[in-house]
Amino acid sequence: MNSETNDTVQCTIEEQKSSEFNVAGPRPLYGVFFFTGQGQLRVDFAEYGLDGPTVLFTTPWQVFQIDTKTDFAVRALWFHADYYCIEAHKKEVACNGLLFNNIYSQPFIRLDQSALNELHSLLDKLQQELAFQDSYSQAVARTYLQLILALSSKAKIASAIEADLSEKAVFPTILKFKALLEKHFKEERTPAFYAAQLGMTPNTFSKKCKLQFQKPPSFLIQERVILEAKKLIHLSLKSMKEIAAELNFDDEHYFSRYFKKHTGISPTAFRESVGIAQIAYTSI
C-alpha cells in the first residue's frame, strides 16, 4: 500500500470536550492533542497525572483515555503516516523515538500557557491551509505540521534533560535496563533474565522498574517487541512470516496472536490501515 489516500482525509483537526475524548477509540493515525486541564491520563499500560497546559502524542491504534472531574476543551490533530512520515523527516524534526514511539518516557509534554498558545496559533494556520485542496496549500500545511512537531521536540528534549538528571540520582542501576532491553528484546522476553543481568531479585527489579518508568518490566518488554513489530510492518516490505522470524516467534500465527493481544488489531489489519511507508520502497 502506498501513498494514494486522499490528502483531505490524511490530516484533520477536531475540537472536542474531554468527556468526548474517549468515545471514538483508537485510530490508524498519529495524534497530537492540545489542552489545559486536570485529570488522569491512561496510555496503554501506564497512568499519569495531568495538571495544566499539556500536549499529548499518540501512535496509530494506540489506546488512551482521559479521566477528568471537570470538562475541558481538547484540540485533536490527526495525521496519517503517508501525509507526514516521521521516519523520513527524522533529521529535520527528530520526533520519532522522542514524541512518538518512546516506551520509556511519558507520552506528553507540559508547557507554560504562552508556549501552548504559540502552538495553538500554528494549529490555527494549519487548519486554514487544510481548508484548501490545492498542492500549494497542502505543502504549506505540511510545513506547519513539521513546525509544530519540531517545537514540541525541542520542548520534550529540554524536559528530558531535567528528567535524566533526576533519574540518574535516584535509580542509576535500573537505567541500565533500557540498554539491556534494546540489546536483547528479540531473544529474551522474561523479566527474570533482565533482573539477573542487573544483579537483582525479580521482585526488587519489578518494584524499581515501576517507580522509574511507571510500568512493570513485563509491560516494557511487550511494548518494545510490539514497537519493533510495528516498525517492520510499516517501514519494510517484509512478509508477516519474515517479521515473525526476525522477532524470534515460532511462527507467524503465534506472532499474529501476540500482536493482536497487545494492540487489539492483527498485524495484517495494521498494515492495511497504516500502509507501507514510501521510505520502504526507496530502500529496495
N, C-alpha and C positions, 0 to 999 in steps of 0.2 A: 504494500500500500504506500503510495507516495503522496506528494502534496497536491491533491486535486480537490480538497474540500474548499467550499466557497469561503472567501475571506470574511464575509458578513457574519458567519456563524462561528468563526475561529477566535474572535476576540470580542468580548462583551463586558459591559459594566452594568451592574444591577444595584438597586437601592433596596435594602431590606431592614426589618427590625430584628433585633437579636432573637426574639421569640420565633421568628420565621426562619432563622438561620439553619435549623436542623431538619427542616421538613423535606427538602429535595433529596438529601443524601449525597453520597459521593458521585463525582462526575469524571469523565475521561479527559480532564483538563487540569492545567496548573491554575491555582487560585491565589490571589493576593487580597487580603481583607483589611480594611481601614476602619477603626472605630475607637471611641473613647468611652470606657465603662468599667464596671467591676463585675466579677463573677469567677466562674471556674471554667477552664478550657480542658477538654479531653481530646487528645490526638493519639490515635492508635492505642498504645498501652500506657501512656503517661498522662498525668493530670497536673495542671499548672494553675496558679492563681493569677487573675487579671486585675489590674488596677491602673487606670489612666490611659493615655494615648498609646495605641498598640497597632502594629501591622503584623498580620499572620500570613504564613506561606504554606501552601499545601501542594501535594503532587497528585497526578492522576489516580483516581479511585481511592485516595486516602480517606480514612474515616475520621471525622472530627465532630465535636459538639461543644456548644457554649451554653452554660447554665448560669442564669442571672436572676436576681430578685427584682431588679428594675430594668425595664426595656430600654435599649438604646439603638441608635442608627448604625447600620453596617453598610459600607460600600464594598461591593464584591467585584473584583476584576478577574475575569476568567480568560485564559488563552490556551489554545491548542498548541501542542509541541510543533506542529507544522507551521503555525503562524510565527512563532519565535522560538527557535531551537536554542535552549540554554547551553547545550553542549557545544554547538557550533560557535557561539559567542562567548566562550569561557574566558578568552583573553581580554575582551572588552569589559565584561561585566563580572565575571568570577562568582556568579551566584550559585552555580551547581556545586553542591557539597558545602555550601555556606548557608544560603537562604533555603534552598531545597536539597533534599536527599542527604541531610546530616542527621544521623541517628543518635549522635552523642550530645547534641545541644538542643535547647528549646527552639521550637519552630516559629518563633516570633521575635520581634524587637520592640522594646519600649522606647518611646521618644518623648521629647517635650512637645507641648502643644504647637509651638511655632514650626518645628520640623514636620509634624504631621500636617499642618496647614499647607506647607510647601508641597508636600506630596499630593494633597487634595487639589491644589492648583494645577499640578501637572496632570492629574487624573481628569480634571475638567477639560483641559486642552486635548487630551487623548480622546475623550468622549466626543468632542466636537469633530475631530477628524474621522472618527468611526462612522459618523452620520453620512459621510460621502463614500462612494464606491470606486472612485477613480484611483488609478495606480499611484498618483502623486500623494493623495490624502492617506492612502494606506502606508506609503513609505514614511510619511511624517508620523503617522500613528505608531509605527514600529519604533521610530526614534524616541518618541515619548515613553513608550513601554520600556525601552532599553534604559532611558534616563532614570525612570522610577526604580528599576531593579539595581542600577549602578549606585544610586544614592542610598538605597536600602542596604546594599552590600557594604558600603562604606560605614554605615551606622552599625551594622552587625559586627564588622571587624573591630571597631572601637569597643563595643561591649564585650566581645570575645576576649580581647586582651585583658580587660579587667577581670573577667571570669577565670581566665587561665591563671592569673596571679593568685587569686584566692584559692583555686582548686589545688595548685601545687603546694600551697601551705597546709592544706587540710589532709589530702589523701595522695601523697606523691606516688605511692606504690600502685594504687588502683588505676592511676592514669596509664600505667604500662599495659593494662588490659586492652586499650584501644589498638596499640601496635601489635599485640599478640593476636587479636581478633582479625585484624587486616591481613595478617600473615597466614592464619590457619583456618579461617571460616569455611573454606571449601571442603576441608577434610574433617575438622573437629567441631561437632555441634552439641557438645555436652559441657555444662558449666564446670563439672569436676575436672576436666582437662585443664582449663584456664586457672582454676583455683590451685591446682598442683604446680603449674608453671610459676605462679606468684608466691608459692610457699604458704598458702593459706588453707584453712579448712573450708569446705564448701559453704558452711553456714556463715563464717566471717566474711568470705568473699561476696556472698549474696547480699549481706547487710550493707557492706561498704559500697557495693555497686549501686544499690538502691539509693543510698544517700548521695552518691556522686552524680548519677545520671537520671535519677527519678524512675528507674526501671530495673527489674531484676535481670541478671545476666542471661537467662534463657530467652527473654524477650529481645535483648540486644543481638544475640546470636541469630535469632529468627529474622529480625529486621535486616541484618547485614546480608543474609542469604537472599532474602526477598529483594533487597535493593540491587544486588548483583544480577538477579534473575530479570528484574525489570529493565536494567541497563542492556543486557544481552538481547532481550526481546525487542526493545525499541531501537537500539543503536547498532544492531547487527542483522545479517541475513541468515543467521544460523537457524536450523530447524529446532523444534522442541526436543527432539531426540539428542541433538548435538549439545544443546544448552543443558539438558539433564545430565549428560555425561561430563561436561565441563564442571558442573557443580557437585559431582560425585553422588548423584542419585542412582539407585539401582536400575531404574528405567524411567521412561518419560511419563508413564502412568502414575508412578509414585510422586514424581516431580509435580505433575498436574494437581494431584490431591493436596500436596503440601502447599503449593502456591495458592490454590483456591481457599484452603483453610485459613490462611493468614491474610488474604486480600479480599475475599468474598467474590472473586471472579477467576475464571480459568485463564491460564496463560494464553491460550488461543484467542479467547474473547478480549483479553487485554491488548494483544497485538492488533486485533481487528478495530478496536475503538481508538487506540492511541496512534497506531500506524507505525511504519518503519521510517525512521528519520532519513532525510536526504543524505546526511553525512555517511550513512551506512553504504549507500551506493557509490560514493566517491572513493571508498576505501577498497573497492573490488580490484 
